[in-house]
Amino acid sequence: MAITPYKVSIGKSRISGDSAEAYLGRQSREDFANILANMRGFINHMSEGVAEVLAEALEPTLELSWEYVPVDSGDLLRSSYLEVEKFRGQSRCEIGYAKGGNPSYAIYVHEMPRWHEPPTSYKFLERAIMEDWDNIQGRVISGLKELSGT
């Protein structure tokens, strides 16, 4: 069972009897239970949608990386991916090349500092992410606002 990352309360947590304080305590617990149920629903809604928002925000970044990825046979370019998947019970967004290690040389082409015909280069995915970073943040913020209904 997951720990709830929030708590709402006023006054003592246990009040018994028929006093005004006890009555108000019971009433506030009922009111807060409704508020917490709404918060839980909103947080769950947002949690389920965050990975999709990230994937949408990263689409232009992946496309930018296509300009930088060195192309010989085209296998490396075709190995690019952007997907939302379940991981440990939650959704996550993953962007990359050569998922599962195919083609096996992807890490070498990305990491080894050697000359490539411009605009292609090593660090093609890292370069795209770094260049597009401010735009990624803006797209994530916009996506989260849309997801939240604000």
N, C-alpha and C positions, 0 to 999 in steps of 0.2 A: 504494500500500500504506500503510495507516494505521500510525502509530507506536504501539507498545504503551505504555500509560501506567504500566507497572510493570516491575520487574526484580527477580529474586531470585538472590542468589549468596552464596557463602562462599569466601573464599580466592582464589587465583590463578585466572584464567580459562583458562590453558593450562599443563597439566602433562603431560609425556610420561614414558614409561618404565614400569617395573613397581614403583615404590616404593609404600609404603602411602599416601603423600600422593596419588599419581596415582590409585590405586585408589579412595580415598575421594572424590577430586574427580570421577571418572567416575560414581560411585554417586550423589553428591549432585546432579549434573547430571540424571541420569535421574529421581531423586525429584522435583526441582524442575520438570522438564518435565511430570510428571504433575500436580503442584500448579498450574502455570501453565495447563495445558489445562483444568483444572476452573475456575480463576479466569476464564479467557477465556470459557468457556461461561456462567458465572454473569453476567459483565458483559454479554455479548451478550443474554442473557435479560432482564436488567434494562433495557438500552438499548432493546430492542424494545418493552417494556411501558410505559415512562415516559410516552409521549404518551397512551396510553389511560388511565393513572392520572390525568394532568392533565385530560383531557377529563371523566372521571367527577367529579373534584374541582370542576370549573368549572360543571357542570350547574346546581347550585343558584344559582350566581352569575348565570348567564344568565337563569334564571327570575326572580331578584330584579330584574334590569335591565328585564324586561318590565313591572314595576310602575312604573318610572320613565320609560320611553320615551314621549314625547308621541305621541298617536294622533289623526290627522286622518282620513286615508283608510285607515290600517292597513297601508300598504305598508312603512313603516319597521319596524314591529313584525314583519311577516312576513319581512323581510329578515335577521332575526337568524340566526346560525349558530354551531355549535360542531362542529368536525370534526377528525379526525385524517387527515393526508395525508402522502405521501412528499415530502420536500424535500431535494434534493441527496443522495439515497441514504439518508436517515434519516427516521424518522417524526417529525412535529411536530404539536402541538395548536394550533388557531387558533380564537379566539372573536371575534365581531364582528358588525357590521351592514353591510349594503349591499356585500357582496362584489362586486368588479368595478365598483363605482360605481353600483349600482342599488338604491334610488333615488338620484339624483344629489345630492339636497339633504341626505343623511344627515349629512355632515360639518358642514354649517351648523347643523342642529338640535342636534347634539351640542356644538359648540364655541361657538356664539353665546350670550352671556349675556342671555337674555330670559325673561320670566315665562311659566310654563306652569301649567296647573291642577294643583295638588297631588293626588297625590304625584308626578306627572310633572315632569320637569325637564330642563334641558340637562345635559350631562355624565352622561347616564343610564347608560352602560356603566362609565365611570370611577367614578361614585358607587357602583355596585353592587360593583365590585371592591374599592374602598377599604373599604366597610362590611363586606364579607365576608372581608377579608384573613386574619384570624386563623383563621377557619373553613376557608378554602382551604388554608392551611398544614397544619392538622390533618388535613384529608381527604387531602392529598398524602402526609403522613407515614404515615397509616394504610394508604393504598393501596400505598405502596412496601413497607411491612412485609408486607402480604399478598402482594404480588408476589414478594418475596424468600423467603417461607416462614417468616418469623420471627414 
